[in-house]
């Protein structure tokens, strides 16, 4: 058993982290961000600010002989008015790429959210400690994947042997942007979100810009993608534009073109995959906005638009799929631009077997299904990201 005399405290520096685009110094530690400071300064939406600070895909990557480690963090737990308590965020431990442990951290801040009124209240709380012991002896690569859906300040890292950054593996970097489904929604843990699963199966390094409620074709997100080093890029567009009732068809097409143009400024030749929405029955032919329904003590989501309003340019998922397919075809001079219909990842037959529990977000089993299918469709010899 380790005593405090055994521990070595190592400063948490950017070279020990993967998947974050920025690190903010806070009063208690470091807060990983998935959007850079310039983008955050241009954002005025509280939902997006919360989502980008939740470290989906962000992990500590260490090479060490340590057999025990501790990580002090300040998690921010979310409590939704009228909804059952949320489980604590999960940290995944990988040793030499294989699952080796899973745990949560108690304590931290509490963010109380009233979805009906759009208000939120933050109550500060104390740090907690994540512990993993009984790691195998000898030199090894250790990854600690931070909770994909819980804002996490990093306070201190302790091990019983020195650590150093994991050297560059030479693997390709996959930069992905999407909605809460790409963020991880109701996946079981950070390594089992569909992008994390697909990245593992495809043998690539993931930078996940899946932003719950925030895949809205914001120019600052496009610029962040433009400026982020990457070998492979995908953008999953549509569901948030519909459920936020953000724009009409007249604005949507030019916004997609502008987003892709900006990404291409920094990545002129990288494979760029446009993915349309997976099946979501509530929005296939019914416009937004989306609204929560708390009947029966559980949250479900319902579309509140009128299908007849499609005639005046309101967006549905079927309208968006047609438009994205048209846009990619129209940009045929870009030989490295590809299109994937999201229903190939999750479609009508899948919804019969694995319905979306709240009407919008997939559960853990469906994340696995989507991740495996994306890997098959994108990373094999027939896919946009073939090696």
Beta strands, then each sheet from edge to edge (+ up, - down):
strand 1: 8-10
strand 2: 17-18
strand 3: 22-25
strand 4: 30-33
strand 5: 59-64
strand 6: 69-80
strand 7: 91-95
strand 8: 98-103
strand 9: 109-114
strand 10: 119-123
strand 11: 128-132
strand 12: 140-145
strand 13: 152-159
strand 14: 163-165
strand 15: 173-178
strand 16: 205-210
strand 17: 232-236
strand 18: 271-275
strand 19: 290-293
strand 20: 300-303
strand 21: 337-340
sheet 1: 1+ 13- 4+ 3-
sheet 2: 1+ 13- 6+ 9+ 10-
sheet 3: 1+ 13- 6+ 11-
sheet 4: 2+ 5- 12+ 7- 8+
sheet 5: 2+ 5- 14+
sheet 6: 16+ 15+ 17+ 18+ 21+
sheet 7: 19+ 20-
end
